[in-house]
Amino acid sequence: MKYSNTARVLSFLFHLILVLAFGVLGVYFGFFVVPFHFDSGIKMNFMNDFINGFALTLDIELAVLGLSVFVISLYGLIQAIKGLLAPSDDKVMVKAFTAFIGDGYIVSAFFAACAFLYFDPIANNNMAFAIVMCVLLMIIFLIATNIPMYRLFEGKETTAELVGLSLTAAIGLGFIALMNAAACVNCLIVMSHMAFTGDVQFALQLGVAAVTNLIAAGFMIAAGAVIGKKGAADKKAVALGGYFSSGAFFFFGVALLSAGVMDLVWKDKAYHLDSFSAAFTGYGYPSMAITLGSLALIGSVIFVIVAYKDSKKNAVKA
């Protein structure tokens, strides 16, 4: 038995805290805020003036953060309980600790999004401070995530690591798609009952984000499934998983690129999701969305080329 009873109990307690805390956050924003963003009559029953002043992008961010960490930590909690019930089983503890790593990457991605993309909704008249703090928190969580991951899988079989990271990305992307879809449905319902300008523009932005991120999530699930079935020792499976991951990055890049382009095209109109008033917030958000989306597209192509060359080298050696 490698993991002590203390480690097993602490794993259980920390996962339980994360499940409760982020579950409340995710359920609140994911079930009561985002799905009723365009229905002012309903949403006022669930939020105060402070929450009501959030931009839709920030509402979606918080919903995705809460729901993603909740799901991942719930899985970790189940594995931690198994670890308590079976003190000699170390495999379930590896799964429980891998869930912590997934949580760390989700939180890091949240602060990265705040720092590099959705900085306007959190600026509060001090954008430089908000960006710097988000970058610092992102770095802290990345360090706190990568060091345990290195120690956990150092010199060991990495199937659980690769599958865990793939499914973590799939969960995050899936909830991004789900929240955009929920907001889009609410937009269409509200707009069908009232003469509100911009219904097509709002729905188009949300619909494109929902579809592209859903496809990206599907690719990440496929990557995790292939590697999980064949194992990380199977180079062909790893290469195929790499291709699927590249597809996910490609469609995620399309989502960002399209969001930035639409924000620029309608800069003179009140169709903007990154502002509570739907007004144009400046060139920062669309410029960064286009830049990050383009980098994701380029990176996906480069990764496919690298994975293809590595697969050929492995085939020759075999």
C-alpha positions as CSV (number, residue, x, y, z in Angstrom):
1,M,0.0,0.0,0.0
2,K,1.7,3.2,-1.2
3,Y,-0.9,5.7,0.0
4,S,-1.5,6.1,3.7
5,N,-4.8,6.4,5.4
6,T,-4.1,10.1,6.0
7,A,-3.7,10.7,2.3
8,R,-6.9,8.8,1.6
9,V,-8.9,10.8,4.2
10,L,-7.5,14.1,3.0
11,S,-8.3,13.2,-0.6
12,F,-11.9,12.4,0.4
13,L,-12.3,15.7,2.4
14,F,-10.8,18.0,-0.2
15,H,-12.9,16.4,-3.0
16,L,-16.0,16.7,-0.8
17,I,-15.3,20.4,-0.2
18,L,-14.8,21.0,-4.0
19,V,-17.9,19.2,-4.9
20,L,-20.0,21.2,-2.5
21,A,-18.4,24.6,-3.2
22,F,-18.2,24.4,-7.0
23,G,-21.5,22.5,-7.2
24,V,-23.3,25.5,-5.7
25,L,-21.4,27.9,-8.0
26,G,-22.1,25.7,-11.1
27,V,-25.8,25.0,-10.3
28,Y,-26.5,28.7,-9.6
29,F,-25.0,30.1,-12.7
30,G,-25.6,27.1,-14.9
31,F,-29.3,26.5,-14.0
32,F,-30.6,29.9,-12.8
33,V,-28.5,32.6,-14.4
34,V,-27.2,31.7,-17.9
35,P,-30.5,30.0,-19.1
36,F,-32.5,33.1,-18.2
37,H,-30.0,35.8,-19.2
38,F,-32.3,37.4,-21.8
39,D,-35.5,37.0,-19.7
40,S,-35.3,39.9,-17.2
41,G,-38.6,39.0,-15.6
42,I,-37.4,35.5,-14.5
43,K,-33.7,36.2,-13.8
44,M,-34.5,39.0,-11.3
45,N,-36.0,36.3,-9.0
46,F,-32.6,34.5,-8.8
47,M,-30.0,37.3,-8.6
48,N,-29.3,40.6,-6.9
49,D,-28.2,43.8,-8.7
50,F,-24.5,42.9,-8.5
51,I,-24.9,39.5,-10.2
52,N,-27.4,41.0,-12.6
53,G,-24.7,43.4,-13.8
54,F,-22.5,40.6,-15.2
55,A,-21.8,40.2,-18.9
56,L,-23.1,37.0,-20.4
57,T,-19.5,35.8,-21.1
58,L,-18.7,36.1,-17.3
59,D,-21.9,34.3,-16.4
60,I,-20.9,31.4,-18.8
61,E,-17.4,31.4,-17.5
62,L,-18.5,31.0,-13.9
63,A,-21.1,28.3,-14.8
64,V,-18.5,26.3,-16.8
65,L,-15.9,26.7,-13.9
66,G,-18.4,25.5,-11.3
67,L,-20.0,22.6,-13.3
68,S,-16.6,21.3,-14.6
69,V,-14.9,21.2,-11.2
70,F,-18.1,19.8,-9.7
71,V,-18.2,16.9,-12.2
72,I,-14.4,16.2,-12.0
73,S,-14.4,16.4,-8.2
74,L,-17.4,14.2,-7.9
75,Y,-15.5,11.5,-9.9
76,G,-12.5,12.1,-7.6
77,L,-14.8,11.8,-4.5
78,I,-16.2,8.5,-5.7
79,Q,-12.6,7.2,-6.2
80,A,-11.6,8.6,-2.8
81,I,-14.5,6.7,-1.2
82,K,-13.4,3.5,-2.9
83,G,-9.9,4.2,-1.6
84,L,-11.2,4.4,2.0
85,L,-13.2,1.2,1.6
86,A,-10.3,-0.7,0.0
87,P,-7.1,0.5,1.8
88,S,-4.9,-1.8,-0.3
89,D,-6.0,-0.5,-3.7
90,D,-3.7,2.3,-4.9
91,K,-5.2,2.5,-8.4
92,V,-8.3,4.3,-7.2
93,M,-6.1,6.7,-5.4
94,V,-4.2,7.5,-8.6
95,K,-7.6,8.3,-10.2
96,A,-8.6,10.5,-7.2
97,F,-5.4,12.5,-7.4
98,T,-5.7,12.7,-11.2
99,A,-9.1,14.4,-10.6
100,F,-7.3,17.0,-8.5
101,I,-5.0,17.6,-11.5
102,G,-8.0,18.0,-13.8
103,D,-9.5,20.5,-11.3
104,G,-6.2,22.5,-11.4
105,Y,-6.2,22.8,-15.2
106,I,-9.8,23.9,-15.3
107,V,-9.2,26.6,-12.7
108,S,-6.0,27.6,-14.6
109,A,-8.0,27.8,-17.8
110,F,-10.5,30.0,-16.1
111,F,-7.9,32.6,-15.0
112,A,-6.2,32.4,-18.4
113,A,-9.6,33.2,-20.1
114,C,-10.1,36.1,-17.7
115,A,-6.6,37.5,-18.3
116,F,-6.3,37.1,-22.0
117,L,-9.9,37.3,-23.3
118,Y,-12.7,38.2,-20.9
119,F,-10.8,41.0,-19.1
120,D,-13.4,43.7,-19.7
121,P,-16.2,42.2,-17.5
122,I,-13.8,41.8,-14.6
123,A,-11.8,45.1,-15.0
124,N,-13.8,47.2,-12.6
125,N,-12.0,50.4,-13.7
126,N,-8.6,48.8,-13.1
127,M,-7.9,46.5,-16.1
128,A,-4.1,46.3,-15.6
129,F,-4.5,45.1,-12.0
130,A,-7.2,42.5,-13.0
131,I,-5.1,41.1,-15.8
132,V,-1.9,40.9,-13.7
133,M,-3.8,39.2,-10.8
134,C,-5.4,36.7,-13.2
135,V,-2.0,35.9,-14.8
136,L,-0.4,35.4,-11.4
137,L,-3.3,33.1,-10.3
138,M,-3.0,31.1,-13.5
139,I,0.7,30.6,-13.0
140,I,0.2,29.6,-9.4
141,F,-2.4,27.0,-10.3
142,L,-0.4,25.7,-13.2
143,I,2.6,25.2,-10.9
144,A,0.4,23.6,-8.2
145,T,-1.0,21.3,-10.8
146,N,2.1,20.3,-12.8
147,I,4.4,19.4,-9.9
148,P,2.0,16.9,-8.4
149,M,1.3,15.5,-11.8
150,Y,5.0,15.0,-12.5
151,R,5.5,13.3,-9.1
152,L,2.4,11.1,-9.5
153,F,3.3,9.8,-13.0
154,E,7.1,10.0,-12.9
155,G,8.5,6.9,-14.5
156,K,5.1,5.2,-14.6
157,E,2.6,4.2,-17.3
158,T,0.8,7.4,-18.4
159,T,-2.5,6.1,-19.8
160,A,-4.4,7.4,-16.8
161,E,-2.7,10.8,-17.2
162,L,-3.5,11.2,-20.9
163,V,-7.0,9.9,-20.6
164,G,-7.6,12.2,-17.6
165,L,-6.4,15.3,-19.4
166,S,-8.4,14.5,-22.5
167,L,-11.6,14.0,-20.5
168,T,-11.0,17.1,-18.5
169,A,-10.7,19.1,-21.6
170,A,-13.9,17.4,-23.0
171,I,-15.8,18.3,-19.8
172,G,-14.8,21.9,-20.0
173,L,-15.5,22.2,-23.7
174,G,-18.8,20.3,-23.3
175,F,-20.1,22.7,-20.6
176,I,-19.0,25.7,-22.7
177,A,-21.2,24.3,-25.5
178,L,-24.0,23.5,-23.1
179,M,-24.1,27.0,-21.6
180,N,-24.0,28.7,-24.9
181,A,-26.8,26.5,-26.2
182,A,-28.9,27.2,-23.1
183,A,-28.4,31.0,-23.5
184,C,-29.2,30.6,-27.2
185,V,-32.5,28.8,-26.5
186,N,-33.5,31.4,-24.0
187,C,-32.6,34.2,-26.5
188,L,-34.8,32.6,-29.2
189,I,-37.7,32.1,-26.8
190,V,-37.6,35.6,-25.5
191,M,-37.1,37.2,-28.9
192,S,-40.1,35.3,-30.3
193,H,-42.4,37.0,-27.8
194,M,-41.2,40.5,-28.1
195,A,-39.9,43.0,-30.6
196,F,-36.3,43.0,-29.6
197,T,-33.6,44.0,-32.0
198,G,-30.6,41.8,-32.4
199,D,-32.2,38.4,-31.8
200,V,-30.5,36.9,-34.9
201,Q,-27.1,38.4,-34.0
202,F,-27.2,37.1,-30.4
203,A,-28.4,33.7,-31.4
204,L,-25.8,33.4,-34.1
205,Q,-23.0,34.1,-31.8
206,L,-24.2,31.7,-29.1
207,G,-25.2,29.0,-31.7
208,V,-21.8,29.0,-33.4
209,A,-20.0,28.9,-30.0
210,A,-22.2,26.0,-28.9
211,V,-21.7,23.9,-32.1
212,T,-18.0,24.4,-32.4
213,N,-17.2,23.7,-28.8
214,L,-19.5,20.6,-28.8
215,I,-17.5,19.2,-31.8
216,A,-14.3,20.0,-30.0
217,A,-15.5,18.2,-26.9
218,G,-16.4,15.2,-29.1
219,F,-12.9,15.1,-30.5
220,M,-11.4,15.1,-26.9
221,I,-13.7,12.3,-25.8
222,A,-12.6,10.3,-28.9
223,A,-8.9,11.0,-28.0
224,G,-9.4,9.8,-24.4
225,A,-11.4,6.7,-25.5
226,V,-8.7,5.6,-28.0
227,I,-5.8,6.0,-25.6
228,G,-7.8,4.5,-22.8
229,K,-8.7,1.4,-24.8
230,K,-5.2,0.8,-26.4
231,G,-3.0,2.2,-23.7
232,A,-0.3,4.9,-23.8
233,A,2.3,2.2,-24.8
234,D,0.5,1.8,-28.2
235,K,2.1,4.5,-30.3
236,K,-0.6,4.3,-33.0
237,A,-3.3,4.9,-30.4
238,V,-1.3,7.9,-29.0
239,A,-0.9,9.3,-32.5
240,L,-4.6,8.9,-33.3
241,G,-5.4,10.5,-30.0
242,G,-3.1,13.4,-31.0
243,Y,-5.0,13.8,-34.3
244,F,-8.3,13.9,-32.4
245,S,-6.8,16.5,-30.0
246,S,-5.7,18.6,-32.9
247,G,-9.3,18.5,-34.2
248,A,-10.5,19.7,-30.9
249,F,-8.0,22.6,-31.0
250,F,-9.0,23.4,-34.5
251,F,-12.7,23.8,-33.7
252,F,-11.9,25.6,-30.4
253,G,-9.9,28.0,-32.6
254,V,-12.8,28.4,-35.0
255,A,-15.1,29.3,-32.0
256,L,-12.7,32.0,-30.8
257,L,-12.0,33.3,-34.3
258,S,-15.7,33.6,-35.2
259,A,-16.5,35.3,-31.9
260,G,-13.9,37.9,-32.5
261,V,-14.9,38.5,-36.1
262,M,-18.6,38.9,-35.2
263,D,-17.8,41.3,-32.4
264,L,-15.8,43.5,-34.9
265,V,-18.4,43.2,-37.6
266,W,-21.1,44.5,-35.2
267,K,-19.0,47.0,-33.3
268,D,-21.4,49.8,-34.0
269,K,-24.4,47.8,-32.8
270,A,-25.5,46.6,-29.4
271,Y,-25.0,42.9,-30.1
272,H,-22.0,42.2,-27.8
273,L,-21.9,39.3,-25.3
274,D,-18.8,40.7,-23.5
275,S,-20.7,43.6,-22.0
276,F,-23.7,43.8,-19.7
277,S,-25.2,46.6,-21.8
278,A,-24.4,44.7,-25.1
279,A,-22.3,47.7,-26.1
280,F,-19.0,47.5,-27.9
281,T,-16.3,47.4,-25.2
282,G,-13.4,48.2,-27.5
283,Y,-11.0,46.3,-29.7
284,G,-9.3,44.4,-26.9
285,Y,-11.8,41.4,-26.8
286,P,-12.2,40.9,-30.5
287,S,-8.5,41.3,-31.2
288,M,-7.5,38.8,-28.6
289,A,-10.2,36.4,-29.7
290,I,-9.0,36.5,-33.3
291,T,-5.4,36.2,-32.2
292,L,-5.9,33.3,-29.8
293,G,-8.2,31.6,-32.3
294,S,-5.7,31.9,-35.1
295,L,-2.9,30.5,-32.8
296,A,-5.2,27.6,-32.0
297,L,-5.8,26.9,-35.7
298,I,-2.1,27.1,-36.6
299,G,-1.2,25.0,-33.6
300,S,-3.6,22.3,-34.5
301,V,-2.1,22.0,-38.0
302,I,1.5,22.0,-36.6
303,F,0.5,19.3,-34.1
304,V,-1.0,17.1,-36.8
305,I,2.2,17.4,-38.8
306,V,4.4,16.6,-35.8
307,A,2.2,13.6,-34.8
308,Y,2.3,12.3,-38.4
309,K,6.1,12.5,-38.5
310,D,6.4,10.8,-35.1
311,S,4.1,8.0,-36.2
312,K,6.1,7.4,-39.3
313,K,9.4,7.2,-37.3
314,N,7.8,4.8,-34.8
315,A,6.6,2.6,-37.8
316,V,10.1,2.5,-39.3
317,K,11.6,1.5,-35.9
318,A,9.1,-1.2,-35.4
